[in-house]
Amino acid sequence: MKAKLPAACSTMEEVREGVDELDRELVHLLAIRQGYMEAAARIKPRAEDVRVPWRIEDVVQKVLQTAETKGLSPRIAEPVWRELIERCIDHEGEIWKKLRSE
């Protein structure tokens, strides 16, 4: 990361540069995560396998554990990941259908 870390920022320009750089990194990581959802759509045999409630809760609990160790507020982590999971499930479902309609 080229931008200053948050504690070293003394201007809003530095803060914005850091946020913009981090956003680019997050987009890259989310694109990789999307690829895993597309792989899941390819691998899962049945449409009802796309939404797996126990796995949703497993992911959220793992995220909350990691958030605690990294200093991320659970008030940010949990709703962000729950929304991310829902969007990923929707995407996976669309890909699942598309792969089987070809």
N, C-alpha and C positions, 0 to 999 in steps of 0.2 A: 504494500500500500504506500503510495507516494504522498498522500495527503497527511496532514498532521493528525495525531490521535486526539480525541476529544479534550483530554485534560491539557493539551498543549495549545489549543486554539485560543486566540485572543481577539479575533475579529469574526464578524458574521461571514465574511468572504471565506475564511478558512473553514468555518463550520459547513458552509454550503458546498465547498469543494470536497470535503470529507463525505458528506451525505451523497453527493452525486457519484463519487467514486465507489462508494459502498453499494449504491443502487445498481450500478453496472455489474458489480460482482454478484449481487443477489439475483439479478436477471439471468446471469450465466448459470448459477447454481439451480435456479428454478427450472431452467430449460433442461438441465440434466435430470432433475426430478421428474419432469414431464416425460422424458424418455423412458424412465422406469415405469410410469403409468401406462405408456404405450406398449411396453414389453409385457406388462401384466395383462393388458387387453388381448394381446396375441396369445398368451399362454393359458389364460383361464378358459375352461371349456364351456361354462354356462353363464348366461346373463346374470343370474342371481348370485354368482360368485364375485361380481364387480363390487358390490357393497358388502363389507365384512365388518359388522359392528364391533366384535371383540378386537379386531385389528385397529379400528379407529381409536378406541380407548387405549390400546397398547401404545400407539404412536403418541397420543397426547400425553400420556404419563411419562414416556421417555423424554419427550420435549420438555415437560415441566421439571423433570429431574436435571436435565442439562441446563435449562434456564437458571435454575437455582444456583448451580455451580459457576455459571458464567455471569451472574449478576443481572439477568434479564427479568424484569417484572413479570410474574405470572398473569397480571392483568393485561399485559401486552401479548405474551406468548400464547396463552390458551385460545383467546378468540382469533388470533391471526392464524394459528395452525388449524383450528376447527374450520375456518373459512377456506383455507388452502386445501384441506382434505376434501371438503365438499366440492370445490371446483375441480380437483383432480379426479374425484369419483365421476363427476359429470363428464369430464373429458374422456376418461377411460371407457365409460359407457358408450359414448359416441364412437370412439375408435373400435370398440368391440363389435358394435352393430355394423359399422362400415366394413370391417374385415370379413364379416360373414355374409355380406350382401354382394360382394364382388364375384 
